[in-house]
Amino acid sequence: MKCPACGFAESKVLDSRPTEEGEAIRRRRECLSCQKRFTTYERLEVMPIMVVKKDKSREAFDRTKLINGMIRACEKRPVPISDIERAVSDIEASLNNSLQTEVSSTQIGELVMEALKKIDEVAYVRFASVYRQFKDINTFMDELKLLLKNQD
């Protein structure tokens, strides 16, 4: 780390602690050349995830978009917003841990349906009906039968 005062490349760390949000490490340093003190922040570098849509277009992963879609599926259901936020955090962590820089919207949709199935089955069916674009009542019934079969 270069000293902002003299540009010397070496310094020693005097104090190190996490920030209040816990998203960075704050370090107090002292230049070994001019003895000036300065502060640095160390953050985890996260690669942006690109979502590949069905039409092959790409857009940056948007956590808010995912939350809004899940809220829409859970409308008028007894689902706390904290459960939705936790599920979205889990999905986002799963995508980040996969180390893929591009993820298909289909893969994200499957992760959302998996999470909604655990949170609220009605919300799951609502989301599935839009996501899977049921063409008629029979495909909708097939999904319900599958849900009931997996409950046993």
Secondary structure by P-SEA (a helix, b strand, c coil): cccccccccbbbbcbbbbcccccbbbbbbbbccccccbbbbbbbbbcbbbbbccccccccccaaaaaaaaaaaaccccccaaaaaaaaaaaaaaaaaaccccccaaaaaaaaaaaaaaccaaaaaaaaaaaaccccaaaaaaaaaaaaaaac
